[in-house]
Amino acid sequence: MSFVKGLKCRECGKDYPKEALHVCSFCFGPLEVDYKYEEIKKVISREKIESRGKTMWRYKELLPLDGEPTVGAQVGYTPLVKADNLAKKLGVEELYVKNDSVNFPTFSFKDRVVSAALSKAKELGFKTVACATTGNLGNSVAAQAVQGNLESYIFMPANLEQGKVIGTSIYGTNVIGIDGNYDGVNRMCSEIADKYGWAFANINIRPYYAEGSKTYGYEIIEQLGWKAPKHVVVPMAGGSLVIKIGKAVKEMTELGLIDKSNTSLYGAQASGSSPISTAVKKGSDVIAPVIPDTIAHSIAIGNPADGYYSVKAINESGGYAEDVSDDELVEGIKLLASTEGIFTETAGGVTVAVTKKLIDQGRLPRDESIVICITGNGLKTLEAVMDKVEKPCVIDANIESFNAFMEKREVCTA
Amino acid sequence: MSFVKGLKCRECGKDYPKEALHVCSFCFGPLEVDYKYEEIKKVISREKIESRGKTMWRYKELLPLDGEPTVGAQVGYTPLVKADNLAKKLGVEELYVKNDSVNFPTFSFKDRVVSAALSKAKELGFKTVACATTGNLGNSVAAQAVQGNLESYIFMPANLEQGKVIGTSIYGTNVIGIDGNYDGVNRMCSEIADKYGWAFANINIRPYYAEGSKTYGYEIIEQLGWKAPKHVVVPMAGGSLVIKIGKAVKEMTELGLIDKSNTSLYGAQASGSSPISTAVKKGSDVIAPVIPDTIAHSIAIGNPADGYYSVKAINESGGYAEDVSDDELVEGIKLLASTEGIFTETAGGVTVAVTKKLIDQGRLPRDESIVICITGNGLKTLEAVMDKVEKPCVIDANIESFNAFMEKREVCTA
């Protein structure tokens, strides 16, 4: 049984049917999935959710399918790690890491949105799925399309990391590199979606796709013991995740699953691609598009689709946004790895480094609980740290060489 | 409460206390953990196991700790995937993939043995842990040492893949590259363990370490609906995993958790490092050490610690062993990715390719259930497939370029 009424324009409120639509034809506002919350309220409970499998689909009443998921039924319910070592290092009392770098099948939070999008694409009768990607989304669409027996086309900027490119093409999908950045790719894909009639995860079926992000928020809440987080730091590319975490808190509150509380949302960007954090810091809600220049490719979106709404969500929550340099993000990656044993990608480095910055600025209080959102895996962006980690000291295979190494630590032959 | 009696020599049966020992001082046989099976039988049940968290520690009565795990408490319970697409491609009726490429924290089955080893090292009072590694073990010891607040030293051949090297050094551990292959590294580490008094996961605390592998077998059994697999294909480096899967079946049978059945064990090696499969194919139980020459670095062990016992386990089970070339293993990686959306490392490619070979030979029957053991992640061995996957076609960022691509598929500018 489905609790989806249809789609509704976020701006003018006009209703649309449950189809592959994403823009209001009257006011050009974005369409969102509209649920029968009153009916959900009657059937949902903590106990019911807890009795289900540990996947994102345990919250299925709040997800946009009419039936059961047919793609990615195993995705989600990643660990919320109590990060005591990192907390100590940053000088705060209580810190958690929501770790989607171990999500599967493809080790990023995109597995959530793709599971929702591709399951919906199948419900809508599509045979071919596609996406415009900065890397992680392409990995996930390619892998999950294989699992769902769908044909797939992945469009990505030609300059992405090897792990992202090979981590897509290995699935035998159609990978198209684009001479240009993500924003150019994205514009072209809107035209392709219209002409070829394919389901583009993040374009024509975006309303369904984006709902998958809410599960990242639901899980944080459930894993905190059915309590909304006090402060959450979220990486921002298109700006959707920060909004959807806010929505997750709101929905669970209104459904009576958690007590009313204030959750402050903090956005993290790389300084080389920071249209959203720049707007927040200026006190403006106007997003000035930029041409990205950062090694954090997975969040290098210069013209963010949900920029305006993410600024609004952050401001209304009493949060803030910041950005960090490429050097700082590399330090962020190393800091998380060396304190918590979690190897994240560039976007995760940004989020850790922004957290540190906000704590140092006094914007994140040291005596209140903080959740850091880690959304991707470091094995996919080796290039970013390759020259920034200590090279192994190479010695000969005998104990005398090792004794010499231990005495001096300067006997490396390479 | 612990069910561990102590250690016992696999050859002469002499008893030893629960300490950091691994070789019998009388007959030089390997020591194994000895359990109070009669007492375990009284307390264990399917229901009890099912009521616990979905981690490897749900089988804690059969693991070698005196207390609760202090390192890696979240490891294990990875998916057993019903691989219908791959089954169709290989022409068999029922096929499963046990997918430890999504294990965490470090995406290989080694997370299991390391969780057991480091938790035991803490019980034994060690402050520093170490290992000799072909890659995955080093990743896991480094990451889990950070989580367990232990100092760590990782010894690896200097020629390993970037993903394996950076995936270790990122944690801020001490990484020592050795000019030589794994066998040389391993010999040296035995001496270092004695002299420095460190806990080497796979040397002086090996009996505890190796027990972690059993959980891979327990999970297959539970996930098949409390039924032993009929045929299992297992990658072999030191030869331990295939033995421990056999032990898992035996233990669960004797404890009355499953019905008696025959499980045939099949070993998979790369032809460039195949001392165990060579012995099996010759009908010999003598392991002739080799100097490894294969891109499957993670299983490139020329003098396998458990070679003799793995040959014995395979033969007694009615199974077999095979090996494949580097080209075949790359095809194995691509086959699994393009049918099941699972991107495995070189060792996984070996296991898939050997499965195909054994089916083609008629040694694996097409009408009986088969489980393929996938133990590691493809993002760590990008080098192996980098030049073997289709490069993305690069086009300009406009729909005309894409239309031309779709018509001809030959407009690539790169």
Contacts between the chains, C-beta under 8 A, distances in Angstrom:
chain1	res1	chain2	res2	distance
A	54	B	54	6.2
A	74	B	79	5.6
A	79	B	74	5.6
A	79	B	104	7.7
A	85	B	146	7.5
A	85	B	149	7.2
A	102	B	102	7.4
A	102	B	104	4.0
A	102	B	105	7.0
A	102	B	107	7.9
A	104	B	79	7.7
A	104	B	102	4.1
A	105	B	102	7.0
A	105	B	341	5.6
A	105	B	342	6.8
A	106	B	343	7.8
A	107	B	102	7.9
A	107	B	107	7.9
A	107	B	379	7.5
A	142	B	341	7.6
A	143	B	337	7.8
A	143	B	341	3.8
A	143	B	342	7.6
A	143	B	343	7.2
A	144	B	341	6.2
A	145	B	341	7.6
A	146	B	85	7.5
A	146	B	337	7.3
A	146	B	338	6.3
A	146	B	339	6.8
A	146	B	340	6.7
A	146	B	341	3.8
A	147	B	340	6.8
A	147	B	341	4.3
A	149	B	85	7.2
A	156	B	392	7.1
A	158	B	392	7.0
A	158	B	394	4.9
A	158	B	414	6.7
A	162	B	382	5.6
A	162	B	386	7.0
A	163	B	163	7.9
A	163	B	379	5.5
A	163	B	382	6.2
A	165	B	392	6.4
A	166	B	382	5.3
A	166	B	385	6.2
A	166	B	386	6.4
A	166	B	389	6.0
A	167	B	343	6.4
A	167	B	378	7.5
A	167	B	379	6.1
A	169	B	389	4.5
A	169	B	390	5.7
A	169	B	391	7.5
A	169	B	392	6.5
A	170	B	333	7.1
A	170	B	334	6.6
A	170	B	337	4.5
A	170	B	338	7.8
A	170	B	343	5.2
A	170	B	378	6.5
A	170	B	385	6.3
A	170	B	389	5.6
A	171	B	337	4.9
A	171	B	338	5.8
A	171	B	341	6.1
A	171	B	343	7.3
A	172	B	334	6.9
A	172	B	337	6.8
A	172	B	338	3.5
A	175	B	390	7.3
A	175	B	392	4.1
A	175	B	393	7.5
A	176	B	392	6.2
A	176	B	393	5.7
A	176	B	394	7.8
A	176	B	395	6.2
A	176	B	402	7.1
A	176	B	405	6.8
A	177	B	392	3.8
A	177	B	393	6.6
A	177	B	394	3.9
A	177	B	395	7.3
A	177	B	414	6.8
A	178	B	394	7.1
A	178	B	395	6.4
A	178	B	396	7.5
A	178	B	397	5.0
A	179	B	394	5.8
A	179	B	395	7.0
A	179	B	396	5.5
A	179	B	397	6.4
A	179	B	413	6.7
A	180	B	396	7.6
A	180	B	397	4.0
A	184	B	397	3.7
A	185	B	397	6.2
A	187	B	397	7.2
A	188	B	397	5.2
A	188	B	398	5.9
A	188	B	399	5.8
A	188	B	402	6.7
A	191	B	399	4.4
A	192	B	399	6.1
A	192	B	402	5.9
A	195	B	399	6.8
A	196	B	406	8.0
A	333	B	170	7.1
A	334	B	170	6.6
A	334	B	172	6.9
A	337	B	143	7.8
A	337	B	146	7.3
A	337	B	170	4.4
A	337	B	171	4.9
A	337	B	172	6.8
A	338	B	146	6.2
A	338	B	170	7.8
A	338	B	171	5.8
A	338	B	172	3.5
A	339	B	146	6.8
A	340	B	146	6.7
A	340	B	147	6.7
A	341	B	105	5.6
A	341	B	142	7.6
A	341	B	143	3.8
A	341	B	144	6.2
A	341	B	145	7.6
A	341	B	146	3.8
A	341	B	147	4.3
A	341	B	171	6.1
A	342	B	105	6.8
A	342	B	143	7.6
A	343	B	106	7.9
A	343	B	143	7.2
A	343	B	167	6.4
A	343	B	170	5.2
A	343	B	171	7.3
A	377	B	379	7.2
A	378	B	167	7.5
A	378	B	170	6.5
A	379	B	107	7.4
A	379	B	163	5.5
A	379	B	167	6.1
A	379	B	377	7.2
A	379	B	379	3.9
A	379	B	380	6.2
A	380	B	379	6.2
A	382	B	162	5.6
A	382	B	163	6.2
A	382	B	166	5.3
A	385	B	166	6.2
A	385	B	170	6.3
A	386	B	162	7.0
A	386	B	166	6.3
A	389	B	166	6.0
A	389	B	169	4.5
A	389	B	170	5.6
A	390	B	169	5.7
A	390	B	175	7.3
A	391	B	169	7.5
A	392	B	156	7.1
A	392	B	158	7.1
A	392	B	165	6.4
A	392	B	169	6.5
A	392	B	175	4.1
A	392	B	176	6.2
A	392	B	177	3.7
A	393	B	175	7.5
A	393	B	176	5.8
A	393	B	177	6.6
A	394	B	158	4.8
A	394	B	176	7.8
A	394	B	177	3.9
A	394	B	178	7.1
A	394	B	179	5.8
A	395	B	176	6.2
A	395	B	177	7.3
A	395	B	178	6.4
A	395	B	179	7.1
A	396	B	178	7.5
A	396	B	179	5.5
A	396	B	180	7.6
A	397	B	178	5.0
A	397	B	179	6.5
A	397	B	180	4.1
A	397	B	184	3.7
A	397	B	185	6.2
A	397	B	187	7.2
A	397	B	188	5.1
A	398	B	188	6.0
A	399	B	188	5.8
A	399	B	191	4.4
A	399	B	192	6.1
A	399	B	195	6.9
A	402	B	176	7.1
A	402	B	188	6.7
A	402	B	192	5.9
A	405	B	176	6.8
A	413	B	179	6.7
A	414	B	158	6.8
A	414	B	177	6.9
